[in-house]
Amino acid sequence: MERLLLEILCCPVCRGELELRDAEEAEGEIMSGTLVCLGCGERYPITDGIPNMLPPDQRNGG
């Protein structure tokens, strides 16, 4: 995931601002970490450079 996306992504639950935490980067891209909503506190994982922006009730295993 490119850092530029942080400027346009928002929480799908409340439309709040997202903060990147525990990021691991490779070759200038964010490969893993967590996006945390500053509004509602929901967390969205980043795995293999892809943020899982599905609402919690629609994610696999959750």
PAVEXPA-604367 format. One record per atom (N, C-alpha, C): x, z, y; residue in three letters. Coordinates in pm, whole numbers, plus 50000, padded with zeros to 5 digits. Atoms other than C-alpha are relative to their C-alpha. Layout:
% residues N
<fipa east="X" up="Z" north="Y" r="ALA"/>
...
END
This chain:
% residues 62
<fipa east="50085" up="50000" north="49884" r="MET"/>
<fipa east="50000" up="50000" north="50000" r="MET"/>
<fipa east="50090" up="50000" north="50123" r="MET"/>
<fipa east="49923" up="50004" north="49876" r="GLU"/>
<fipa east="50137" up="49914" north="50341" r="GLU"/>
<fipa east="49954" up="50111" north="50094" r="GLU"/>
<fipa east="50033" up="49893" north="49903" r="ARG"/>
<fipa east="50153" up="50188" north="50607" r="ARG"/>
<fipa east="49898" up="49954" north="50104" r="ARG"/>
<fipa east="50093" up="50056" north="49901" r="LEU"/>
<fipa east="49958" up="49960" north="50840" r="LEU"/>
<fipa east="49854" up="50030" north="49962" r="LEU"/>
<fipa east="50136" up="49973" north="50044" r="LEU"/>
<fipa east="49647" up="50024" north="50628" r="LEU"/>
<fipa east="49951" up="50137" north="50042" r="LEU"/>
<fipa east="50040" up="49865" north="49958" r="LEU"/>
<fipa east="49649" up="50390" north="50733" r="LEU"/>
<fipa east="49924" up="49997" north="50132" r="LEU"/>
<fipa east="50067" up="50012" north="49870" r="GLU"/>
<fipa east="49533" up="50276" north="51077" r="GLU"/>
<fipa east="49855" up="49952" north="49988" r="GLU"/>
<fipa east="50134" up="50056" north="50011" r="ILE"/>
<fipa east="49220" up="50104" north="50946" r="ILE"/>
<fipa east="49914" up="50066" north="49893" r="ILE"/>
<fipa east="50078" up="49933" north="50104" r="LEU"/>
<fipa east="49117" up="50308" north="50640" r="LEU"/>
<fipa east="49932" up="50125" north="50055" r="LEU"/>
<fipa east="50069" up="49876" north="49966" r="CYS"/>
<fipa east="48860" up="50584" north="50679" r="CYS"/>
<fipa east="49930" up="50052" north="49874" r="CYS"/>
<fipa east="50068" up="49937" north="50113" r="CYS"/>
<fipa east="48680" up="50820" north="50444" r="CYS"/>
<fipa east="49866" up="49929" north="49975" r="CYS"/>
<fipa east="50128" up="50065" north="50029" r="PRO"/>
<fipa east="48392" up="50640" north="50266" r="PRO"/>
<fipa east="49883" up="50097" north="49997" r="PRO"/>
<fipa east="50107" up="49900" north="50005" r="VAL"/>
<fipa east="48196" up="50966" north="50251" r="VAL"/>
<fipa east="49950" up="50034" north="50140" r="VAL"/>
<fipa east="50042" up="49954" north="49867" r="CYS"/>
<fipa east="48199" up="51078" north="50617" r="CYS"/>
<fipa east="50057" up="49916" north="50115" r="CYS"/>
<fipa east="49934" up="50086" north="49901" r="ARG"/>
<fipa east="48402" up="50807" north="50797" r="ARG"/>
<fipa east="50107" up="50072" north="50081" r="ARG"/>
<fipa east="49896" up="49923" north="49932" r="GLY"/>
<fipa east="48661" up="51069" north="50894" r="GLY"/>
<fipa east="50137" up="49935" north="49988" r="GLY"/>
<fipa east="49861" up="50047" north="50001" r="GLU"/>
<fipa east="49029" up="51006" north="50962" r="GLU"/>
<fipa east="50071" up="50050" north="49875" r="GLU"/>
<fipa east="49925" up="49964" north="50120" r="LEU"/>
<fipa east="49263" up="51008" north="50662" r="LEU"/>
<fipa east="50144" up="50032" north="50035" r="LEU"/>
<fipa east="49860" up="49959" north="49983" r="GLU"/>
<fipa east="49601" up="51182" north="50645" r="GLU"/>
<fipa east="50072" up="49978" north="49868" r="GLU"/>
<fipa east="49920" up="50024" north="50118" r="LEU"/>
<fipa east="49871" up="51076" north="50401" r="LEU"/>
<fipa east="50081" up="50124" north="49965" r="LEU"/>
<fipa east="49923" up="49884" north="50047" r="ARG"/>
<fipa east="50023" up="51357" north="50192" r="ARG"/>
<fipa east="50072" up="49966" north="49871" r="ARG"/>
<fipa east="49921" up="50011" north="50124" r="ASP"/>
<fipa east="50289" up="51376" north="49920" r="ASP"/>
<fipa east="50031" up="49854" north="49964" r="ASP"/>
<fipa east="49976" up="50142" north="50022" r="ALA"/>
<fipa east="50377" up="51008" north="49961" r="ALA"/>
<fipa east="50137" up="49974" north="49938" r="ALA"/>
<fipa east="49876" up="50054" north="50055" r="GLU"/>
<fipa east="50640" up="50832" north="49754" r="GLU"/>
<fipa east="50001" up="49852" north="50033" r="GLU"/>
<fipa east="49990" up="50139" north="49956" r="GLU"/>
<fipa east="50762" up="50500" north="49889" r="GLU"/>
<fipa east="50109" up="49927" north="49924" r="GLU"/>
<fipa east="49900" up="50087" north="50061" r="ALA"/>
<fipa east="50953" up="50210" north="49740" r="ALA"/>
<fipa east="49993" up="49866" north="50072" r="ALA"/>
<fipa east="49990" up="50130" north="49933" r="GLU"/>
<fipa east="51070" up="49897" north="49923" r="GLU"/>
<fipa east="49902" up="49988" north="50116" r="GLU"/>
<fipa east="50083" up="50001" north="49881" r="GLY"/>
<fipa east="50873" up="49993" north="50234" r="GLY"/>
<fipa east="49851" up="50013" north="49976" r="GLY"/>
<fipa east="50142" up="49984" north="50031" r="GLU"/>
<fipa east="50540" up="50043" north="50055" r="GLU"/>
<fipa east="49973" up="50138" north="49942" r="GLU"/>
<fipa east="50041" up="49872" north="50055" r="ILE"/>
<fipa east="50354" up="50362" north="49969" r="ILE"/>
<fipa east="49953" up="49975" north="49857" r="ILE"/>
<fipa east="50031" up="50023" north="50141" r="MET"/>
<fipa east="50344" up="50374" north="49588" r="MET"/>
<fipa east="49911" up="50108" north="49941" r="MET"/>
<fipa east="50085" up="49892" north="50050" r="SER"/>
<fipa east="50182" up="50713" north="49529" r="SER"/>
<fipa east="49985" up="50105" north="50109" r="SER"/>
<fipa east="50029" up="49895" north="49904" r="GLY"/>
<fipa east="50041" up="51009" north="49713" r="GLY"/>
<fipa east="49851" up="50025" north="50005" r="GLY"/>
<fipa east="50141" up="49966" north="49985" r="THR"/>
<fipa east="49708" up="51132" north="49839" r="THR"/>
<fipa east="49959" up="49978" north="50145" r="THR"/>
<fipa east="50061" up="50010" north="49868" r="LEU"/>
<fipa east="49489" up="51041" north="50134" r="LEU"/>
<fipa east="49896" up="50111" north="50007" r="LEU"/>
<fipa east="50091" up="49887" north="49984" r="VAL"/>
<fipa east="49305" up="51350" north="50259" r="VAL"/>
<fipa east="49918" up="49980" north="50127" r="VAL"/>
<fipa east="50089" up="50014" north="49886" r="CYS"/>
<fipa east="49003" up="51329" north="50487" r="CYS"/>
<fipa east="50007" up="50124" north="50087" r="CYS"/>
<fipa east="49993" up="49888" north="49907" r="LEU"/>
<fipa east="49041" up="51545" north="50796" r="LEU"/>
<fipa east="49861" up="50049" north="50040" r="LEU"/>
<fipa east="50136" up="49962" north="49969" r="GLY"/>
<fipa east="48662" up="51556" north="50833" r="GLY"/>
<fipa east="49936" up="50086" north="49891" r="GLY"/>
<fipa east="50070" up="49931" north="50109" r="CYS"/>
<fipa east="48521" up="51655" north="50494" r="CYS"/>
<fipa east="50093" up="50059" north="49894" r="CYS"/>
<fipa east="49905" up="49945" north="50094" r="GLY"/>
<fipa east="48839" up="51734" north="50299" r="GLY"/>
<fipa east="50011" up="49926" north="49867" r="GLY"/>
<fipa east="49993" up="50076" north="50125" r="GLU"/>
<fipa east="48780" up="51477" north="50024" r="GLU"/>
<fipa east="50139" up="49939" north="49985" r="GLU"/>
<fipa east="49867" up="50051" north="50030" r="ARG"/>
<fipa east="49096" up="51351" north="49854" r="ARG"/>
<fipa east="49990" up="49869" north="49923" r="ARG"/>
<fipa east="49998" up="50131" north="50062" r="TYR"/>
<fipa east="49175" up="50993" north="49751" r="TYR"/>
<fipa east="50142" up="49972" north="49951" r="TYR"/>
<fipa east="49865" up="50022" north="50053" r="PRO"/>
<fipa east="49471" up="50928" north="49518" r="PRO"/>
<fipa east="50049" up="49857" north="50022" r="PRO"/>
<fipa east="49934" up="50131" north="49995" r="ILE"/>
<fipa east="49717" up="50642" north="49558" r="ILE"/>
<fipa east="50084" up="49991" north="49874" r="ILE"/>
<fipa east="49929" up="50019" north="50126" r="THR"/>
<fipa east="49846" up="50513" north="49225" r="THR"/>
<fipa east="50052" up="49857" north="49993" r="THR"/>
<fipa east="49938" up="50133" north="50008" r="ASP"/>
<fipa east="50086" up="50221" north="49181" r="ASP"/>
<fipa east="49973" up="49916" north="50125" r="ASP"/>
<fipa east="50017" up="50069" north="49873" r="GLY"/>
<fipa east="50039" up="50135" north="49549" r="GLY"/>
<fipa east="49856" up="49967" north="50036" r="GLY"/>
<fipa east="50140" up="50031" north="49976" r="ILE"/>
<fipa east="49659" up="50117" north="49529" r="ILE"/>
<fipa east="49920" up="50127" north="50027" r="ILE"/>
<fipa east="50082" up="49882" north="49971" r="PRO"/>
<fipa east="49438" up="50374" north="49704" r="PRO"/>
<fipa east="49863" up="49989" north="49931" r="PRO"/>
<fipa east="50131" up="49995" north="50063" r="ASN"/>
<fipa east="49127" up="50475" north="49506" r="ASN"/>
<fipa east="49902" up="50056" north="50102" r="ASN"/>
<fipa east="50088" up="49960" north="49891" r="MET"/>
<fipa east="48872" up="50482" north="49787" r="MET"/>
<fipa east="49854" up="50015" north="49957" r="MET"/>
<fipa east="50136" up="49978" north="50046" r="LEU"/>
<fipa east="48565" up="50521" north="49568" r="LEU"/>
<fipa east="49958" up="50143" north="50030" r="LEU"/>
<fipa east="50049" up="49863" north="49982" r="PRO"/>
<fipa east="48347" up="50821" north="49650" r="PRO"/>
<fipa east="50018" up="50077" north="49868" r="PRO"/>
<fipa east="49968" up="49918" north="50118" r="PRO"/>
<fipa east="48413" up="51111" north="49408" r="PRO"/>
<fipa east="49904" up="49981" north="49882" r="PRO"/>
<fipa east="50096" up="50013" north="50109" r="ASP"/>
<fipa east="48094" up="51059" north="49206" r="ASP"/>
<fipa east="50005" up="49863" north="49932" r="ASP"/>
<fipa east="49989" up="50134" north="50059" r="GLN"/>
<fipa east="48189" up="50696" north="49132" r="GLN"/>
<fipa east="50135" up="49971" north="49936" r="GLN"/>
<fipa east="49867" up="50019" north="50060" r="ARG"/>
<fipa east="48547" up="50746" north="49010" r="ARG"/>
<fipa east="49994" up="50023" north="49851" r="ARG"/>
<fipa east="49987" up="49976" north="50144" r="ASN"/>
<fipa east="48645" up="50725" north="48644" r="ASN"/>
<fipa east="50052" up="50141" north="49977" r="ASN"/>
<fipa east="49953" up="49867" north="50036" r="GLY"/>
<fipa east="48687" up="51069" north="48493" r="GLY"/>
<fipa east="49967" up="50106" north="50101" r="GLY"/>
<fipa east="50026" up="49897" north="49904" r="GLY"/>
<fipa east="48540" up="51252" north="48786" r="GLY"/>
<fipa east="49867" up="50001" north="50057" r="GLY"/>
END
